[in-house]
Amino acid sequence: VNTTKTSADALTQRLEEAGVSVQPHPWLPDCLILSKTGNLEGLSAFQEGLFYVQDPAAKLSVLCAKLPKEDIRVLDCCSAPGGKSFAASIAMEGKGQITSCDVHYHKVGIIENGGQRLGIENITARQQDATVRVAEWEEQMDVVIADVPCSGLGIIRKKPDIRYKDLKELEALPSLQLAILEN
């Protein structure tokens, strides 16, 4: 739930009026489980930026950072599609500055579009390889979010086609993940 624009209760009512089945997440505040949405992007509540789609574990990782509502600098170094940056901005009530990066240029636009839809103004999206050191960022960030590239095997239940990935593609992941974390 984008709590800078609405509450979980108000959003639940609005979605239910649109025919969506809504359940509150059992242990994560301001997180709803939706079904019977049809085309999610066609919902007026989505178009108005009242919510965004995110796995609860991703939101939990941001909540664990216990971001203060003050002027801090956050780097989300593997950001696309931007959910953790959005969660951070909402937790910070739009204060501070979030730099959201992805190695792929086309994903920068996805982050920017999501932020605009949600009415988030404290995110700057840019193309950046998280394995490459950026000198002007050294000792400048208060929080770094590093959701390093993964195999997807942890969500095989949600995306069963992952089982058909070529295992050769996965062999380089540990060294890439380590390079990002070392940087």
PyMOL CGO cylinders between C-alpha atoms (Angstrom):
from pymol import cmd
from pymol.cgo import CYLINDER

trace = [
    CYLINDER, 0.00, 0.00, 0.00, 1.32, 3.43, -0.89, 0.3, 1, 1, 1, 1, 1, 1,
    CYLINDER, 1.32, 3.43, -0.89, 0.68, 4.92, 2.55, 0.3, 1, 1, 1, 1, 1, 1,
    CYLINDER, 0.68, 4.92, 2.55, 1.70, 8.37, 1.34, 0.3, 1, 1, 1, 1, 1, 1,
    CYLINDER, 1.70, 8.37, 1.34, -1.60, 8.38, -0.60, 0.3, 1, 1, 1, 1, 1, 1,
    CYLINDER, -1.60, 8.38, -0.60, -3.98, 6.03, 1.21, 0.3, 1, 1, 1, 1, 1, 1,
    CYLINDER, -3.98, 6.03, 1.21, -4.38, 3.51, 4.01, 0.3, 1, 1, 1, 1, 1, 1,
    CYLINDER, -4.38, 3.51, 4.01, -4.68, -0.26, 3.84, 0.3, 1, 1, 1, 1, 1, 1,
    CYLINDER, -4.68, -0.26, 3.84, -8.31, -0.06, 4.96, 0.3, 1, 1, 1, 1, 1, 1,
    CYLINDER, -8.31, -0.06, 4.96, -9.26, 2.59, 2.39, 0.3, 1, 1, 1, 1, 1, 1,
    CYLINDER, -9.26, 2.59, 2.39, -7.47, 0.71, -0.39, 0.3, 1, 1, 1, 1, 1, 1,
    CYLINDER, -7.47, 0.71, -0.39, -9.13, -2.56, 0.62, 0.3, 1, 1, 1, 1, 1, 1,
    CYLINDER, -9.13, -2.56, 0.62, -12.55, -0.94, 0.37, 0.3, 1, 1, 1, 1, 1, 1,
    CYLINDER, -12.55, -0.94, 0.37, -11.77, 0.63, -2.99, 0.3, 1, 1, 1, 1, 1, 1,
    CYLINDER, -11.77, 0.63, -2.99, -10.42, -2.64, -4.45, 0.3, 1, 1, 1, 1, 1, 1,
    CYLINDER, -10.42, -2.64, -4.45, -13.34, -4.68, -3.12, 0.3, 1, 1, 1, 1, 1, 1,
    CYLINDER, -13.34, -4.68, -3.12, -15.74, -2.20, -4.76, 0.3, 1, 1, 1, 1, 1, 1,
    CYLINDER, -15.74, -2.20, -4.76, -13.90, -2.94, -8.02, 0.3, 1, 1, 1, 1, 1, 1,
    CYLINDER, -13.90, -2.94, -8.02, -14.52, -6.69, -7.54, 0.3, 1, 1, 1, 1, 1, 1,
    CYLINDER, -14.52, -6.69, -7.54, -11.02, -7.58, -6.32, 0.3, 1, 1, 1, 1, 1, 1,
    CYLINDER, -11.02, -7.58, -6.32, -10.62, -10.15, -3.55, 0.3, 1, 1, 1, 1, 1, 1,
    CYLINDER, -10.62, -10.15, -3.55, -8.42, -8.63, -0.83, 0.3, 1, 1, 1, 1, 1, 1,
    CYLINDER, -8.42, -8.63, -0.83, -6.77, -10.28, 2.17, 0.3, 1, 1, 1, 1, 1, 1,
    CYLINDER, -6.77, -10.28, 2.17, -4.45, -8.48, 4.58, 0.3, 1, 1, 1, 1, 1, 1,
    CYLINDER, -4.45, -8.48, 4.58, -1.03, -10.08, 4.70, 0.3, 1, 1, 1, 1, 1, 1,
    CYLINDER, -1.03, -10.08, 4.70, -0.91, -12.24, 7.86, 0.3, 1, 1, 1, 1, 1, 1,
    CYLINDER, -0.91, -12.24, 7.86, 2.17, -10.58, 9.40, 0.3, 1, 1, 1, 1, 1, 1,
    CYLINDER, 2.17, -10.58, 9.40, 3.30, -7.67, 7.22, 0.3, 1, 1, 1, 1, 1, 1,
    CYLINDER, 3.30, -7.67, 7.22, 1.60, -4.32, 7.83, 0.3, 1, 1, 1, 1, 1, 1,
    CYLINDER, 1.60, -4.32, 7.83, 0.28, -2.32, 4.86, 0.3, 1, 1, 1, 1, 1, 1,
    CYLINDER, 0.28, -2.32, 4.86, 0.64, -5.32, 2.58, 0.3, 1, 1, 1, 1, 1, 1,
    CYLINDER, 0.64, -5.32, 2.58, -2.37, -6.87, 0.87, 0.3, 1, 1, 1, 1, 1, 1,
    CYLINDER, -2.37, -6.87, 0.87, -2.79, -10.13, -0.99, 0.3, 1, 1, 1, 1, 1, 1,
    CYLINDER, -2.79, -10.13, -0.99, -4.95, -9.65, -4.07, 0.3, 1, 1, 1, 1, 1, 1,
    CYLINDER, -4.95, -9.65, -4.07, -6.79, -12.10, -6.29, 0.3, 1, 1, 1, 1, 1, 1,
    CYLINDER, -6.79, -12.10, -6.29, -9.44, -11.78, -8.98, 0.3, 1, 1, 1, 1, 1, 1,
    CYLINDER, -9.44, -11.78, -8.98, -7.75, -8.61, -10.21, 0.3, 1, 1, 1, 1, 1, 1,
    CYLINDER, -7.75, -8.61, -10.21, -8.13, -9.19, -13.92, 0.3, 1, 1, 1, 1, 1, 1,
    CYLINDER, -8.13, -9.19, -13.92, -5.74, -6.82, -15.67, 0.3, 1, 1, 1, 1, 1, 1,
    CYLINDER, -5.74, -6.82, -15.67, -4.03, -5.32, -12.63, 0.3, 1, 1, 1, 1, 1, 1,
    CYLINDER, -4.03, -5.32, -12.63, -2.81, -2.28, -14.57, 0.3, 1, 1, 1, 1, 1, 1,
    CYLINDER, -2.81, -2.28, -14.57, -6.41, -1.54, -15.56, 0.3, 1, 1, 1, 1, 1, 1,
    CYLINDER, -6.41, -1.54, -15.56, -7.48, -0.94, -11.96, 0.3, 1, 1, 1, 1, 1, 1,
    CYLINDER, -7.48, -0.94, -11.96, -7.95, 2.77, -11.25, 0.3, 1, 1, 1, 1, 1, 1,
    CYLINDER, -7.95, 2.77, -11.25, -6.34, 2.33, -7.81, 0.3, 1, 1, 1, 1, 1, 1,
    CYLINDER, -6.34, 2.33, -7.81, -3.20, 1.00, -9.53, 0.3, 1, 1, 1, 1, 1, 1,
    CYLINDER, -3.20, 1.00, -9.53, -3.20, 3.77, -12.14, 0.3, 1, 1, 1, 1, 1, 1,
    CYLINDER, -3.20, 3.77, -12.14, -3.52, 6.38, -9.36, 0.3, 1, 1, 1, 1, 1, 1,
    CYLINDER, -3.52, 6.38, -9.36, -0.47, 4.95, -7.59, 0.3, 1, 1, 1, 1, 1, 1,
    CYLINDER, -0.47, 4.95, -7.59, -2.28, 3.74, -4.49, 0.3, 1, 1, 1, 1, 1, 1,
    CYLINDER, -2.28, 3.74, -4.49, -0.30, 0.50, -4.51, 0.3, 1, 1, 1, 1, 1, 1,
    CYLINDER, -0.30, 0.50, -4.51, 2.53, -1.35, -6.21, 0.3, 1, 1, 1, 1, 1, 1,
    CYLINDER, 2.53, -1.35, -6.21, 3.26, -5.05, -6.66, 0.3, 1, 1, 1, 1, 1, 1,
    CYLINDER, 3.26, -5.05, -6.66, 6.00, -6.56, -4.52, 0.3, 1, 1, 1, 1, 1, 1,
    CYLINDER, 6.00, -6.56, -4.52, 6.82, -9.88, -2.93, 0.3, 1, 1, 1, 1, 1, 1,
    CYLINDER, 6.82, -9.88, -2.93, 6.43, -9.62, 0.86, 0.3, 1, 1, 1, 1, 1, 1,
    CYLINDER, 6.43, -9.62, 0.86, 10.04, -10.78, 1.38, 0.3, 1, 1, 1, 1, 1, 1,
    CYLINDER, 10.04, -10.78, 1.38, 11.31, -7.81, -0.63, 0.3, 1, 1, 1, 1, 1, 1,
    CYLINDER, 11.31, -7.81, -0.63, 9.31, -5.35, 1.46, 0.3, 1, 1, 1, 1, 1, 1,
    CYLINDER, 9.31, -5.35, 1.46, 10.49, -7.08, 4.63, 0.3, 1, 1, 1, 1, 1, 1,
    CYLINDER, 10.49, -7.08, 4.63, 14.11, -6.53, 3.61, 0.3, 1, 1, 1, 1, 1, 1,
    CYLINDER, 14.11, -6.53, 3.61, 13.47, -2.79, 3.47, 0.3, 1, 1, 1, 1, 1, 1,
    CYLINDER, 13.47, -2.79, 3.47, 11.60, -2.78, 6.79, 0.3, 1, 1, 1, 1, 1, 1,
    CYLINDER, 11.60, -2.78, 6.79, 14.56, -4.58, 8.39, 0.3, 1, 1, 1, 1, 1, 1,
    CYLINDER, 14.56, -4.58, 8.39, 16.74, -1.59, 7.47, 0.3, 1, 1, 1, 1, 1, 1,
    CYLINDER, 16.74, -1.59, 7.47, 14.60, 0.53, 9.86, 0.3, 1, 1, 1, 1, 1, 1,
    CYLINDER, 14.60, 0.53, 9.86, 14.91, 3.59, 7.65, 0.3, 1, 1, 1, 1, 1, 1,
    CYLINDER, 14.91, 3.59, 7.65, 14.49, 6.84, 9.54, 0.3, 1, 1, 1, 1, 1, 1,
    CYLINDER, 14.49, 6.84, 9.54, 12.11, 9.53, 8.35, 0.3, 1, 1, 1, 1, 1, 1,
    CYLINDER, 12.11, 9.53, 8.35, 14.85, 12.08, 7.85, 0.3, 1, 1, 1, 1, 1, 1,
    CYLINDER, 14.85, 12.08, 7.85, 17.27, 13.30, 5.23, 0.3, 1, 1, 1, 1, 1, 1,
    CYLINDER, 17.27, 13.30, 5.23, 19.40, 10.24, 4.54, 0.3, 1, 1, 1, 1, 1, 1,
    CYLINDER, 19.40, 10.24, 4.54, 20.90, 8.83, 1.35, 0.3, 1, 1, 1, 1, 1, 1,
    CYLINDER, 20.90, 8.83, 1.35, 19.99, 5.32, 0.23, 0.3, 1, 1, 1, 1, 1, 1,
    CYLINDER, 19.99, 5.32, 0.23, 21.57, 3.35, -2.60, 0.3, 1, 1, 1, 1, 1, 1,
    CYLINDER, 21.57, 3.35, -2.60, 19.51, 0.53, -4.10, 0.3, 1, 1, 1, 1, 1, 1,
    CYLINDER, 19.51, 0.53, -4.10, 22.18, -1.00, -6.28, 0.3, 1, 1, 1, 1, 1, 1,
    CYLINDER, 22.18, -1.00, -6.28, 20.20, -3.79, -8.02, 0.3, 1, 1, 1, 1, 1, 1,
    CYLINDER, 20.20, -3.79, -8.02, 16.91, -1.95, -8.15, 0.3, 1, 1, 1, 1, 1, 1,
    CYLINDER, 16.91, -1.95, -8.15, 14.73, -2.91, -11.11, 0.3, 1, 1, 1, 1, 1, 1,
    CYLINDER, 14.73, -2.91, -11.11, 11.78, -2.94, -11.21, 0.3, 1, 1, 1, 1, 1, 1,
    CYLINDER, 11.78, -2.94, -11.21, 12.04, -0.60, -8.20, 0.3, 1, 1, 1, 1, 1, 1,
    CYLINDER, 12.04, -0.60, -8.20, 9.86, -2.16, -5.51, 0.3, 1, 1, 1, 1, 1, 1,
    CYLINDER, 9.86, -2.16, -5.51, 12.46, -1.94, -2.75, 0.3, 1, 1, 1, 1, 1, 1,
    CYLINDER, 12.46, -1.94, -2.75, 13.21, 1.68, -3.66, 0.3, 1, 1, 1, 1, 1, 1,
    CYLINDER, 13.21, 1.68, -3.66, 9.48, 2.44, -3.60, 0.3, 1, 1, 1, 1, 1, 1,
    CYLINDER, 9.48, 2.44, -3.60, 9.13, 0.73, -0.20, 0.3, 1, 1, 1, 1, 1, 1,
    CYLINDER, 9.13, 0.73, -0.20, 12.11, 2.71, 1.11, 0.3, 1, 1, 1, 1, 1, 1,
    CYLINDER, 12.11, 2.71, 1.11, 10.68, 6.01, -0.13, 0.3, 1, 1, 1, 1, 1, 1,
    CYLINDER, 10.68, 6.01, -0.13, 7.30, 5.28, 1.43, 0.3, 1, 1, 1, 1, 1, 1,
    CYLINDER, 7.30, 5.28, 1.43, 8.94, 4.23, 4.73, 0.3, 1, 1, 1, 1, 1, 1,
    CYLINDER, 8.94, 4.23, 4.73, 10.92, 7.49, 4.68, 0.3, 1, 1, 1, 1, 1, 1,
    CYLINDER, 10.92, 7.49, 4.68, 7.72, 9.45, 3.89, 0.3, 1, 1, 1, 1, 1, 1,
    CYLINDER, 7.72, 9.45, 3.89, 9.34, 10.89, 0.78, 0.3, 1, 1, 1, 1, 1, 1,
    CYLINDER, 9.34, 10.89, 0.78, 12.25, 12.43, 2.67, 0.3, 1, 1, 1, 1, 1, 1,
    CYLINDER, 12.25, 12.43, 2.67, 15.91, 11.87, 1.88, 0.3, 1, 1, 1, 1, 1, 1,
    CYLINDER, 15.91, 11.87, 1.88, 17.34, 10.72, -1.43, 0.3, 1, 1, 1, 1, 1, 1,
    CYLINDER, 17.34, 10.72, -1.43, 17.28, 7.27, -3.01, 0.3, 1, 1, 1, 1, 1, 1,
    CYLINDER, 17.28, 7.27, -3.01, 19.55, 6.35, -5.90, 0.3, 1, 1, 1, 1, 1, 1,
    CYLINDER, 19.55, 6.35, -5.90, 18.11, 3.34, -7.73, 0.3, 1, 1, 1, 1, 1, 1,
    CYLINDER, 18.11, 3.34, -7.73, 20.41, 1.57, -10.14, 0.3, 1, 1, 1, 1, 1, 1,
    CYLINDER, 20.41, 1.57, -10.14, 20.23, -1.26, -12.60, 0.3, 1, 1, 1, 1, 1, 1,
    CYLINDER, 20.23, -1.26, -12.60, 22.78, -2.58, -15.03, 0.3, 1, 1, 1, 1, 1, 1,
    CYLINDER, 22.78, -2.58, -15.03, 20.26, -2.54, -17.91, 0.3, 1, 1, 1, 1, 1, 1,
    CYLINDER, 20.26, -2.54, -17.91, 19.37, 0.83, -19.40, 0.3, 1, 1, 1, 1, 1, 1,
    CYLINDER, 19.37, 0.83, -19.40, 15.79, -0.13, -20.34, 0.3, 1, 1, 1, 1, 1, 1,
    CYLINDER, 15.79, -0.13, -20.34, 15.04, -0.99, -16.70, 0.3, 1, 1, 1, 1, 1, 1,
    CYLINDER, 15.04, -0.99, -16.70, 15.85, 2.58, -15.61, 0.3, 1, 1, 1, 1, 1, 1,
    CYLINDER, 15.85, 2.58, -15.61, 12.68, 3.69, -17.40, 0.3, 1, 1, 1, 1, 1, 1,
    CYLINDER, 12.68, 3.69, -17.40, 10.67, 1.04, -15.56, 0.3, 1, 1, 1, 1, 1, 1,
    CYLINDER, 10.67, 1.04, -15.56, 11.88, 2.42, -12.23, 0.3, 1, 1, 1, 1, 1, 1,
    CYLINDER, 11.88, 2.42, -12.23, 11.17, 6.01, -13.31, 0.3, 1, 1, 1, 1, 1, 1,
    CYLINDER, 11.17, 6.01, -13.31, 7.67, 5.18, -14.57, 0.3, 1, 1, 1, 1, 1, 1,
    CYLINDER, 7.67, 5.18, -14.57, 6.79, 3.31, -11.37, 0.3, 1, 1, 1, 1, 1, 1,
    CYLINDER, 6.79, 3.31, -11.37, 8.00, 6.18, -9.22, 0.3, 1, 1, 1, 1, 1, 1,
    CYLINDER, 8.00, 6.18, -9.22, 6.00, 8.70, -11.24, 0.3, 1, 1, 1, 1, 1, 1,
    CYLINDER, 6.00, 8.70, -11.24, 2.84, 6.59, -11.00, 0.3, 1, 1, 1, 1, 1, 1,
    CYLINDER, 2.84, 6.59, -11.00, 3.27, 6.35, -7.21, 0.3, 1, 1, 1, 1, 1, 1,
    CYLINDER, 3.27, 6.35, -7.21, 4.00, 10.08, -6.86, 0.3, 1, 1, 1, 1, 1, 1,
    CYLINDER, 4.00, 10.08, -6.86, 7.48, 9.42, -5.49, 0.3, 1, 1, 1, 1, 1, 1,
    CYLINDER, 7.48, 9.42, -5.49, 9.90, 12.30, -6.03, 0.3, 1, 1, 1, 1, 1, 1,
    CYLINDER, 9.90, 12.30, -6.03, 12.97, 11.33, -3.99, 0.3, 1, 1, 1, 1, 1, 1,
    CYLINDER, 12.97, 11.33, -3.99, 14.20, 8.55, -6.30, 0.3, 1, 1, 1, 1, 1, 1,
    CYLINDER, 14.20, 8.55, -6.30, 16.82, 9.09, -8.99, 0.3, 1, 1, 1, 1, 1, 1,
    CYLINDER, 16.82, 9.09, -8.99, 17.13, 6.12, -11.33, 0.3, 1, 1, 1, 1, 1, 1,
    CYLINDER, 17.13, 6.12, -11.33, 20.29, 5.50, -13.32, 0.3, 1, 1, 1, 1, 1, 1,
    CYLINDER, 20.29, 5.50, -13.32, 22.07, 2.82, -15.24, 0.3, 1, 1, 1, 1, 1, 1,
    CYLINDER, 22.07, 2.82, -15.24, 24.94, 1.51, -13.19, 0.3, 1, 1, 1, 1, 1, 1,
    CYLINDER, 24.94, 1.51, -13.19, 26.75, -1.81, -12.95, 0.3, 1, 1, 1, 1, 1, 1,
    CYLINDER, 26.75, -1.81, -12.95, 26.83, -2.67, -9.24, 0.3, 1, 1, 1, 1, 1, 1,
    CYLINDER, 26.83, -2.67, -9.24, 30.23, -4.33, -9.63, 0.3, 1, 1, 1, 1, 1, 1,
    CYLINDER, 30.23, -4.33, -9.63, 31.79, -1.01, -10.71, 0.3, 1, 1, 1, 1, 1, 1,
    CYLINDER, 31.79, -1.01, -10.71, 32.90, 1.40, -7.98, 0.3, 1, 1, 1, 1, 1, 1,
    CYLINDER, 32.90, 1.40, -7.98, 31.50, 4.94, -8.18, 0.3, 1, 1, 1, 1, 1, 1,
    CYLINDER, 31.50, 4.94, -8.18, 34.02, 7.19, -6.46, 0.3, 1, 1, 1, 1, 1, 1,
    CYLINDER, 34.02, 7.19, -6.46, 31.58, 9.99, -5.61, 0.3, 1, 1, 1, 1, 1, 1,
    CYLINDER, 31.58, 9.99, -5.61, 29.37, 7.53, -3.70, 0.3, 1, 1, 1, 1, 1, 1,
    CYLINDER, 29.37, 7.53, -3.70, 32.14, 6.33, -1.37, 0.3, 1, 1, 1, 1, 1, 1,
    CYLINDER, 32.14, 6.33, -1.37, 31.33, 7.15, 2.27, 0.3, 1, 1, 1, 1, 1, 1,
    CYLINDER, 31.33, 7.15, 2.27, 28.23, 9.07, 1.07, 0.3, 1, 1, 1, 1, 1, 1,
    CYLINDER, 28.23, 9.07, 1.07, 25.41, 6.55, 1.51, 0.3, 1, 1, 1, 1, 1, 1,
    CYLINDER, 25.41, 6.55, 1.51, 23.70, 5.91, 4.83, 0.3, 1, 1, 1, 1, 1, 1,
    CYLINDER, 23.70, 5.91, 4.83, 22.03, 2.69, 3.69, 0.3, 1, 1, 1, 1, 1, 1,
    CYLINDER, 22.03, 2.69, 3.69, 22.82, 0.32, 0.83, 0.3, 1, 1, 1, 1, 1, 1,
    CYLINDER, 22.82, 0.32, 0.83, 20.23, -2.15, -0.41, 0.3, 1, 1, 1, 1, 1, 1,
    CYLINDER, 20.23, -2.15, -0.41, 21.82, -4.98, -2.37, 0.3, 1, 1, 1, 1, 1, 1,
    CYLINDER, 21.82, -4.98, -2.37, 19.35, -7.55, -3.66, 0.3, 1, 1, 1, 1, 1, 1,
    CYLINDER, 19.35, -7.55, -3.66, 22.04, -9.26, -5.70, 0.3, 1, 1, 1, 1, 1, 1,
    CYLINDER, 22.04, -9.26, -5.70, 21.09, -11.08, -8.91, 0.3, 1, 1, 1, 1, 1, 1,
    CYLINDER, 21.09, -11.08, -8.91, 19.79, -14.52, -8.17, 0.3, 1, 1, 1, 1, 1, 1,
    CYLINDER, 19.79, -14.52, -8.17, 18.91, -17.73, -9.93, 0.3, 1, 1, 1, 1, 1, 1,
    CYLINDER, 18.91, -17.73, -9.93, 15.20, -17.40, -9.27, 0.3, 1, 1, 1, 1, 1, 1,
    CYLINDER, 15.20, -17.40, -9.27, 15.17, -20.90, -7.78, 0.3, 1, 1, 1, 1, 1, 1,
    CYLINDER, 15.17, -20.90, -7.78, 13.81, -19.52, -4.52, 0.3, 1, 1, 1, 1, 1, 1,
    CYLINDER, 13.81, -19.52, -4.52, 10.57, -18.60, -6.26, 0.3, 1, 1, 1, 1, 1, 1,
    CYLINDER, 10.57, -18.60, -6.26, 10.23, -21.72, -8.38, 0.3, 1, 1, 1, 1, 1, 1,
    CYLINDER, 10.23, -21.72, -8.38, 6.79, -22.28, -6.82, 0.3, 1, 1, 1, 1, 1, 1,
    CYLINDER, 6.79, -22.28, -6.82, 5.59, -18.99, -8.34, 0.3, 1, 1, 1, 1, 1, 1,
    CYLINDER, 5.59, -18.99, -8.34, 7.46, -19.38, -11.64, 0.3, 1, 1, 1, 1, 1, 1,
    CYLINDER, 7.46, -19.38, -11.64, 7.74, -23.10, -12.41, 0.3, 1, 1, 1, 1, 1, 1,
    CYLINDER, 7.74, -23.10, -12.41, 9.33, -22.44, -15.81, 0.3, 1, 1, 1, 1, 1, 1,
    CYLINDER, 9.33, -22.44, -15.81, 12.54, -21.54, -13.93, 0.3, 1, 1, 1, 1, 1, 1,
    CYLINDER, 12.54, -21.54, -13.93, 13.22, -25.28, -13.64, 0.3, 1, 1, 1, 1, 1, 1,
    CYLINDER, 13.22, -25.28, -13.64, 14.08, -25.26, -17.35, 0.3, 1, 1, 1, 1, 1, 1,
    CYLINDER, 14.08, -25.26, -17.35, 16.93, -22.77, -17.00, 0.3, 1, 1, 1, 1, 1, 1,
    CYLINDER, 16.93, -22.77, -17.00, 20.27, -23.92, -18.29, 0.3, 1, 1, 1, 1, 1, 1,
    CYLINDER, 20.27, -23.92, -18.29, 22.38, -24.61, -15.20, 0.3, 1, 1, 1, 1, 1, 1,
    CYLINDER, 22.38, -24.61, -15.20, 25.43, -23.25, -17.04, 0.3, 1, 1, 1, 1, 1, 1,
    CYLINDER, 25.43, -23.25, -17.04, 23.79, -19.78, -16.78, 0.3, 1, 1, 1, 1, 1, 1,
    CYLINDER, 23.79, -19.78, -16.78, 23.77, -20.09, -13.01, 0.3, 1, 1, 1, 1, 1, 1,
    CYLINDER, 23.77, -20.09, -13.01, 27.44, -21.03, -12.56, 0.3, 1, 1, 1, 1, 1, 1,
    CYLINDER, 27.44, -21.03, -12.56, 28.66, -17.42, -12.76, 0.3, 1, 1, 1, 1, 1, 1,
    CYLINDER, 28.66, -17.42, -12.76, 26.14, -16.08, -10.24, 0.3, 1, 1, 1, 1, 1, 1,
    CYLINDER, 26.14, -16.08, -10.24, 28.12, -16.63, -7.01, 0.3, 1, 1, 1, 1, 1, 1,
    CYLINDER, 28.12, -16.63, -7.01, 31.14, -14.71, -8.31, 0.3, 1, 1, 1, 1, 1, 1,
    CYLINDER, 31.14, -14.71, -8.31, 28.89, -11.90, -9.62, 0.3, 1, 1, 1, 1, 1, 1,
    CYLINDER, 28.89, -11.90, -9.62, 27.05, -11.71, -6.30, 0.3, 1, 1, 1, 1, 1, 1,
    CYLINDER, 27.05, -11.71, -6.30, 30.34, -11.58, -4.38, 0.3, 1, 1, 1, 1, 1, 1,
    CYLINDER, 30.34, -11.58, -4.38, 31.70, -8.84, -6.66, 0.3, 1, 1, 1, 1, 1, 1,
    CYLINDER, 31.70, -8.84, -6.66, 28.60, -6.71, -6.00, 0.3, 1, 1, 1, 1, 1, 1,
    CYLINDER, 28.60, -6.71, -6.00, 28.79, -7.22, -2.24, 0.3, 1, 1, 1, 1, 1, 1,
    CYLINDER, 28.79, -7.22, -2.24, 32.54, -6.49, -2.15, 0.3, 1, 1, 1, 1, 1, 1,
    CYLINDER, 32.54, -6.49, -2.15, 31.97, -3.26, -4.07, 0.3, 1, 1, 1, 1, 1, 1,
]
cmd.load_cgo(trace, "trace")
